Amino acid sequence: MYGNHFYNESTRRYVAVFGTMFNDIEITRKDNSGTAIQKMVVPINYAPMQKILAKLEQDPNLNAPAITLPRMSFEITGMSYSADRKLGSLNKTTSGSTTAGTLQTLFSPAPYDIEFQLNIMTKYNEDGMKILEQILPYFKPDCTVSVKMIDAINKYVDIPIVLGSVSQEDSYESDFQTRRALIWTLNFTMKAFFYGPVTNKKQITFVDVDFYPTLVPSESGEQLEITPAVPETLSALTAATSYRIYDLGSGITSANQTAWNTYLSTSASPVVYKIGDTFTAPANPATNAPAGATATRLRSAVQEADSWKAMTIVTDGDGTEDET
């Protein structure tokens, strides 16, 4: 559609998740003394109930009740659009890419309710009760599972599965030679999502913006130019000039301030320095300078009051002086 082929295997994943929820159910049969005499795992298939029943009646090799019954089957019975779960159509999920300088984006998914029908077929009523009691306590009335939907961006989604109804059927009306099957039918609604294609986009690494915050008729508007501040190494600073710390330096933390205290001669009264703090460059800025540390020149008091901690320089671009 729209000339863009993709396949996220969404329906296949939902079927696998639903079947996996019920693929480890076991039942135990006991004698009159309460001793376990038989234990079996109930098999499950993706197939219509009628197909399982037809095989039960027609296959002469399936004679042992422990092999043929109990067993379970499930199938998708329908899908419908869920308008109340719709997200903004332009919302995007963004993830890093293995290709340098690119990002992977994915638009918000389309919400759909998938109807599943689970059928439990047993020969004995007690077997059906044993299976049913291992399912019902987990649905109140929903059970939420986490599904990995998109491999490309490693996206997991929480999917609620709601149990809508439970019914029982005993349609045995034939002679004593015909196999009997008690059937429990459980109807579920899976709150699913279907995603579109994953798109590779180039990563934005530079932005050049002109701001026009006001429109003064005499000046045709004020233009502000934003220029990143240029940090300087401490050895290149001008003595007795005010600066703001841009980078503390390699290996220096809040608990390790010896280098800065030595550099600014504050060892007698230790001070904890952090990024953004102001200081005055010593007479010989290159002496005892912390390795890797940088600073930006502090501007005038009026300019500094409106700056972004001297990490970014904001200046008047059209030459007028009426900014406040």
Residue, then its C-alpha position, 0 to 999 in steps of 0.5 A: m500500500y502506498g508503494n511501501h512494502f513491509y511485514n511486521e508479523s504482528t498477527r503471527r506474534y499475537v497468535a503465538v502469544f495467545g497459544t503460549m499462555f495455555n501450552d503448559i497446562e497439566i492435569t493429574r488423575k487420582d484413584n479413590s485413595g487420593t494417590a496420583i495415578q496419571k499425569m498429563v500435559v494438555p496439548i493445544n493446537y491452532a485449529p477450529m473446534q470442528k476439525i478436532l472433533a472430526k479427527l477424534e471420530q474418524d481417525p482409528n489410531l486415536n483410541a486412548p483417552a489419554i492421547t485424544l482427550p483432553r485437548m485444547s484448540f484456539e482460533i481467531t474469530g474476528m477483528s474490529y477497530s478500537a476507536d477509544r484506544k486511538l493515539g495521535s496519528l502524528n505521534k512517533t517512536t524514535s530509536g537509535s540506528t546501527t548506521a551512524g547519523t541516522l534514527q529509526t522512526l515509527f508512527s503510532p499504531a492502529p488499535y484493533d480488538i482481536e477476538f480469540q476463541l479457546n475450546i477445551m475438549t474433555k471426555y470427563n467433566e472432572d478433567g474440564m474443571k481441572i483445566l478451567e481452574q488453571i485459567l480463570p484465576y488469572f483473568k480478572p477479567d483481563c491479563t496483560v502480557s508484554v509482546k516484542m512487536i518491532d524487532a528493528i527498534n526493540k519495541y515491547v508493548d503491553i497487551p491486555i487480554v480480556l476474558g469475555s465469557v465461558s460456556q459449556e456444551d455437551s452435545y452427546e446424543s449418539d449410541f454408546q460406541t460414539r466418542r463423547a466430548l464435553i466442550w468448554t468455550l472461552n471467548f477472549t478479546m486481545k487489545a492489539f496494535f498494528y504498526g506501520p513501516v519503520t523509517n530511517k531518518k537522518q539525525i539532526t546535528f546542527v540548528d541555526v535559528d533566528f528569533y523575532p520575538t517582537l515586531v516594532p514598526s520602526e525597526s521591522g522587528e528584533q532579530l536575536e542571534i544565538t551562538p554557542a559559547v566557545p570554551e577555553t582551556l585554563s592555560a589560555l585564560t587571561a589573568a584577573t578575568s572573570y570566567r564561568i566553569y564549562d567543564l570541571g576536567s577529567g576525573i574530577t567529581s564533587a568529592n574530588q576537588t583538590a585540583w581546583n582548590t590548588y589551582l585557585s589557591t583555596s586549599a586553606s578553605p576548600v570549596v566544592y566547584k561545579i559546572g556554571d560556577t564563576f571564578t577569577a583567573p589566577a595571575n599565571p593561569a597555566t600553573n596547576a590547571p586541572a587537566g581537561a578543564t575548560a571555561t567561558r569568559l564572563r560577560s558584563a553584569v547586564q548581559e550576564a543577567d539575561s544569559w543562559k549561564a554563559m553556555t550560550i551567547v545571545t546577542d542583538g542581531d540588528g544593531t539596536e539597543d532597546e532589548t531588556 
